[in-house]
């Protein structure tokens, strides 16, 4: 449910409304307000004189204007009926006393003939963003990708921006950074444009998280059975977490910067590594080999 005003500061009157399959309402009528709301890409941004017709499309929730435009000349103009086709184009019929009512180059009738003429106008819909780009949080050195899904009955173009500045070459529905660094962090938007105007997406943030850096790798060794051995790693980063592994499998409760083997058995032989993490950003150490030997038996003479 929704209910909303749609007006400027003078006289505004609606005469026709139609709703499309997505729930968007298309409204037409007349306005004497020079501040009636219009949108980016409007066919006619400014009020001319006396009374202009208007055509407005509201979002399905009624909390935004998908587009809104004046349609008029210096006389009295009013939209009286409106229909919408399957592609989202609006067809408006009304009357005008303006000799300079806006007409297109290939109009059926280009000349105003009487005290009040009928008019018919087809309004193409600006591009609509169906799915906004989502926020991305990733690790330095990994890929980050933003995507927008837009709908339009006529050709559209894309232009991605970071912090309002154009990203050269970023002109498709998807924008990908192959290997992000801290300098890539920020807010990204995309302008979706067709011949009716431009709509800008929400700002999607890119957060780049640092990877830990291993300064000293764990070292392997050859040891005797029942002896002890200490694996140790030294890493740089904030809030580091550790997980030691043997032969590719996590070792339970081995979650500190060192791993002690006490009274080694032959079964402790293997390849050891440690995964160092900052949140979801991980790095695995070089492998370290541990070989456990049994005692040599003395052979009597």
C-alpha positions in Angstrom: 0.0 0.0 0.0 1.1 3.6 -0.6 -0.3 7.1 -1.0 1.6 10.1 -2.2 1.4 13.7 -3.4 2.6 14.5 -6.9 2.8 18.2 -7.4 4.5 21.5 -7.5 3.4 24.7 -5.8 0.5 25.8 -8.0 -2.2 23.8 -9.7 -1.8 20.1 -10.6 -4.4 17.7 -11.9 -4.2 14.1 -12.9 -6.5 12.8 -15.6 -5.3 9.3 -16.4 -3.4 6.4 -14.8 -2.4 2.9 -15.9 -0.3 0.2 -14.1 2.2 -2.2 -15.8 2.9 -5.8 -14.9 5.6 -4.9 -12.3 3.2 -2.5 -10.4 4.7 0.8 -11.7 2.0 3.4 -12.1 2.0 5.8 -15.1 0.1 9.1 -14.6 -0.8 11.9 -16.9 -2.6 15.3 -16.4 -1.9 19.0 -16.4 0.2 21.3 -14.2 0.6 25.0 -13.8 3.6 24.5 -11.5 7.1 25.6 -12.7 8.5 23.3 -10.0 6.6 20.1 -10.8 9.0 17.2 -10.2 11.0 16.0 -13.3 13.8 13.5 -13.5 17.1 13.1 -15.1 16.7 12.3 -18.8 13.2 13.9 -19.0 11.9 14.7 -22.5 11.1 18.2 -21.3 12.7 19.4 -18.1 11.1 22.9 -17.8 7.7 24.3 -17.5 6.8 26.6 -20.5 3.6 28.6 -19.7 0.0 28.5 -18.6 -0.6 24.8 -18.2 1.7 22.0 -19.4 0.8 18.3 -19.6 2.9 15.9 -17.5 3.8 12.2 -17.7 5.1 10.5 -14.6 6.1 6.9 -13.9 6.2 5.9 -10.2 8.2 3.0 -8.8 6.1 -0.1 -7.7 6.5 1.0 -4.0 5.5 4.6 -4.8 8.5 6.0 -3.0 10.4 7.1 -6.1 9.9 8.5 -9.6 11.3 6.3 -12.4 10.8 9.2 -14.7 8.7 12.4 -14.9 8.5 15.0 -17.7 6.6 18.1 -18.8 5.0 18.0 -22.2 3.7 21.3 -23.5 4.1 24.7 -25.2 3.0 28.2 -24.4 -0.8 27.5 -24.4 -2.8 25.1 -22.3 -1.8 21.4 -22.5 -3.3 18.5 -20.7 -2.8 14.7 -20.8 -6.2 13.0 -20.6 -5.5 9.3 -21.2 -2.5 6.9 -21.0 -1.7 3.3 -21.8 1.5 1.3 -21.6 2.7 -1.5 -24.0 4.6 -4.6 -23.0 8.0 -2.9 -23.4 7.2 -0.1 -21.0 6.6 2.6 -23.5 3.7 5.0 -22.5 1.2 6.4 -25.0 -0.5 9.6 -23.9 -3.5 11.3 -25.5 -4.7 14.8 -24.6 -5.4 18.3 -25.9 -3.3 21.4 -26.5 -3.8 25.0 -27.5 0.0 25.5 -28.0 1.2 26.3 -31.5 4.6 25.2 -30.3 3.7 22.0 -28.7 6.7 19.6 -28.9 6.5 17.3 -31.9 9.0 14.9 -33.4 10.7 15.1 -36.8 8.6 12.4 -38.3 5.3 13.5 -36.8 2.1 12.7 -38.7 0.9 16.3 -38.3 3.5 19.0 -37.7 1.3 22.1 -37.8 -1.1 23.4 -35.1 -4.5 24.0 -36.8 -7.1 25.1 -34.4 -8.1 26.6 -31.0 -7.5 23.2 -29.5 -5.8 20.3 -31.1 -5.6 16.7 -29.9 -2.1 15.3 -29.4 -0.7 11.8 -29.1 2.7 11.2 -27.7 4.8 8.0 -27.1 7.2 8.2 -24.2 10.0 5.8 -24.1 11.1 4.5 -20.8 14.6 5.3 -19.5 16.8 2.4 -18.5 15.8 0.8 -15.2 18.2 -0.9 -12.8 16.7 -4.3 -11.9 19.6 -5.5 -9.7 22.0 -3.1 -8.0 25.7 -3.8 -7.6 26.5 -5.4 -4.3 29.2 -4.5 -1.7 32.4 -6.6 -2.0 34.9 -7.5 0.7 37.9 -9.5 -0.4 41.6 -10.1 0.2 44.4 -8.2 -1.4 45.6 -10.0 -4.5 42.2 -11.7 -5.3 39.6 -10.8 -7.9 36.7 -8.4 -7.1 33.7 -8.0 -9.4 30.7 -5.7 -9.5 27.6 -6.4 -11.7 24.5 -4.4 -12.5 21.4 -5.8 -14.2 19.4 -3.2 -16.2 16.4 -3.3 -18.5 15.7 -1.1 -21.5 13.6 -1.3 -24.6 16.3 0.6 -26.5 20.1 0.2 -26.6 21.9 1.1 -23.3 25.5 1.9 -22.4 27.4 1.5 -19.1 30.0 3.6 -17.4 31.5 2.6 -14.1 32.9 5.2 -11.7 35.0 5.1 -8.5 34.3 7.9 -6.1 32.5 9.8 -8.9 35.5 9.6 -11.3 35.2 7.7 -14.6 37.0 4.4 -14.8 38.5 4.3 -18.3 37.4 1.2 -20.3 34.8 0.1 -17.7 31.8 0.1 -20.0 30.0 -3.2 -19.6 27.4 -4.5 -17.2 30.2 -6.2 -15.1 33.3 -4.5 -13.8 36.2 -6.7 -12.6 39.5 -6.0 -10.9 41.7 -9.0 -11.5 44.0 -8.4 -8.4 42.9 -5.9 -5.9 45.2 -3.7 -3.8 44.5 -1.3 -0.9 44.3 1.6 -3.4 41.2 -0.1 -5.0 39.1 0.3 -1.9 36.3 2.8 -2.2 32.8 3.3 -3.5 31.8 2.3 -7.0 28.7 3.3 -9.1 27.6 2.7 -12.7 25.7 5.1 -15.0 23.2 3.2 -17.2 22.2 5.3 -20.2 19.9 5.2 -23.1 18.5 7.9 -25.4 16.0 8.9 -22.8 18.5 9.6 -20.1 20.8 8.2 -17.4 20.1 6.4 -14.2 22.9 5.9 -11.6 23.2 2.8 -9.4 23.6 2.8 -5.7 27.2 3.1 -4.4 28.7 -0.3 -3.8 31.7 -0.4 -1.5 34.9 -2.4 -2.0 36.7 -3.3 1.2 40.2 -4.7 0.7 41.5 -6.8 3.6 45.2 -7.4 4.1 46.8 -10.9 3.8 49.2 -12.1 6.5 52.8 -12.2 5.6 55.0 -15.2 6.7 58.4 -13.9 7.7 60.0 -17.2 8.9 58.9 -20.5 7.5 58.6 -23.6 9.6 61.5 -26.0 9.2 61.6 -29.8 9.0 64.0 -32.3 10.6 65.0 -35.9 11.1 64.5 -36.9 14.7 64.6 -40.1 16.8 61.5 -41.8 18.0 60.4 -40.6 21.5 62.2 -37.3 21.1 60.4 -33.9 21.0 60.3 -31.4 18.1 58.9 -27.9 17.8 57.5 -26.4 14.6 57.4 -22.6 14.6 56.2 -19.9 12.2 56.7 -16.1 12.4 54.1 -13.9 10.5 53.1 -10.3 10.3 49.6 -9.0 10.5 46.8 -8.0 12.9 44.6 -10.5 14.7 46.5 -13.5 13.3 45.0 -17.0 13.5 46.8 -20.3 12.9 46.0 -23.8 11.9 48.7 -26.5 11.6 48.2 -29.3 9.1 49.8 -32.7 8.6 49.7 -34.2 5.1 47.0 -31.7 4.1 44.7 -32.3 7.0 44.0 -30.0 10.0 45.6 -31.1 13.3 43.0 -30.7 16.1 43.8 -27.9 18.6 47.0 -27.0 16.8 46.1 -23.3 16.5 49.1 -21.2 17.8 52.2 -19.9 16.1 54.0 -23.1 17.2 53.3 -26.8 17.2 55.0 -29.2 19.7 55.4 -32.9 19.1 56.3 -34.7 22.4 57.6 -38.3 22.4 57.5 -38.6 18.7 56.3 -41.8 17.2 57.1 -43.2 13.8 53.5 -42.2 12.8 54.4 -38.6 13.3 56.5 -38.6 10.2 54.9 -36.5 7.4 54.6 -33.1 5.7 53.6 -30.2 8.0 52.3 -26.8 7.0 50.5 -24.0 8.8 47.7 -21.8 7.5 47.9 -18.2 8.8 44.7 -16.1 8.6 43.4 -12.6 9.0 39.7 -13.1 8.8 39.0 -14.8 5.5 42.4 -13.9 4.1 44.8 -16.8 4.4 48.3 -17.9 3.4 49.8 -21.3 3.8 53.4 -21.9 4.7 56.0 -23.8 2.8 55.9 -27.6 3.6 58.2 -28.9 6.3 59.1 -32.6 6.4 59.5 -34.4 9.6 61.1 -37.9 9.5 61.0 -40.0 12.7 63.7 -42.7 12.9 63.6 -45.7 15.2 66.4 -46.6 17.5 69.2 -48.7 16.0 69.6 -52.1 17.6 73.1 -53.3 18.5 73.9 -56.5 16.8 76.0 -58.9 19.1 79.2 -60.4 17.8 
